[in-house]
């Protein structure tokens, strides 16, 4: 009975960790895509300041969101790092 409970707890922990890993991967990828969009805009000869400003705002928002997710996951799974 105790072994079964331990295995179920391990499975729940594993599923939660994988869900968090996927979330970290998603926010990291979204941040990189925002950065790519900014640099792609700079590759054009005619780029407006407003476009660059909007792209930088997107990067900033994605970075802040990713940092929140990273901190949250590290707090929950600090022993796994």
C-alpha positions as CSV (number, residue, x, y, z in Angstrom):
1,X,0.0,0.0,0.0
2,X,2.8,2.4,1.0
3,X,4.8,1.5,-2.1
4,X,1.7,2.2,-4.3
5,X,1.2,5.6,-2.7
6,X,4.9,6.4,-3.2
7,X,4.7,5.5,-6.9
8,X,1.6,7.5,-7.4
9,X,3.2,10.5,-5.7
10,X,6.3,10.1,-7.9
11,X,4.1,10.0,-11.0
12,X,2.3,13.2,-9.9
13,X,5.6,14.9,-9.3
14,X,6.9,13.8,-12.7
15,X,3.8,15.0,-14.5
16,X,3.9,18.4,-12.7
17,X,7.6,18.7,-13.5
18,X,7.1,17.9,-17.2
19,X,4.2,20.4,-17.4
20,X,6.4,23.1,-15.9
21,X,9.3,22.1,-18.2
22,X,6.9,22.6,-21.2
23,X,5.8,25.9,-19.9
24,X,9.5,27.1,-19.4
25,X,10.3,25.9,-22.9
26,X,7.3,27.8,-24.4
27,X,8.1,31.1,-22.7
28,X,11.7,30.8,-23.6
29,X,10.8,30.1,-27.2
30,X,8.4,33.0,-27.3
31,X,11.0,35.4,-25.9
32,X,13.5,34.2,-28.6
33,X,10.9,34.7,-31.3
34,X,10.3,38.3,-30.0
35,X,14.0,38.9,-30.2
36,X,14.2,37.5,-33.7
37,X,11.3,39.7,-34.9
38,X,13.2,42.8,-33.6
39,X,16.4,41.8,-35.4
40,X,14.5,40.9,-38.6
41,X,13.0,44.4,-38.5
42,X,16.5,45.9,-38.3
43,X,17.5,44.0,-41.4
44,X,15.2,46.2,-43.5
45,X,16.5,49.4,-44.9
46,X,13.4,51.3,-44.0
47,X,12.3,50.5,-40.5
48,X,10.2,53.0,-38.5
49,X,11.2,53.9,-34.9
50,X,7.6,52.9,-33.9
51,X,8.2,49.4,-35.2
52,X,11.4,49.1,-33.3
53,X,9.9,50.5,-30.2
54,X,6.9,48.1,-30.3
55,X,9.3,45.2,-30.9
56,X,11.4,46.2,-27.9
57,X,8.2,46.4,-25.8
58,X,7.3,42.9,-26.8
59,X,10.8,41.6,-25.9
60,X,10.5,43.3,-22.5
61,X,7.1,41.8,-21.8
62,X,8.3,38.3,-22.9
63,X,11.4,38.5,-20.8
64,X,9.5,39.6,-17.7
65,X,7.0,36.9,-18.2
66,X,9.7,34.3,-18.7
67,X,11.5,35.4,-15.6
68,X,8.3,35.0,-13.5
69,X,7.9,31.5,-14.9
70,X,11.5,30.6,-14.3
71,X,11.4,31.8,-10.7
72,X,8.2,30.0,-10.0
73,X,9.5,26.7,-11.5
74,X,12.8,27.0,-9.6
75,X,11.0,27.6,-6.3
76,X,8.9,24.4,-6.9
77,X,11.7,22.2,-8.2
78,X,14.8,23.7,-6.5
79,X,16.1,20.3,-5.6
80,X,16.0,19.2,-9.2
81,X,18.4,21.8,-10.4
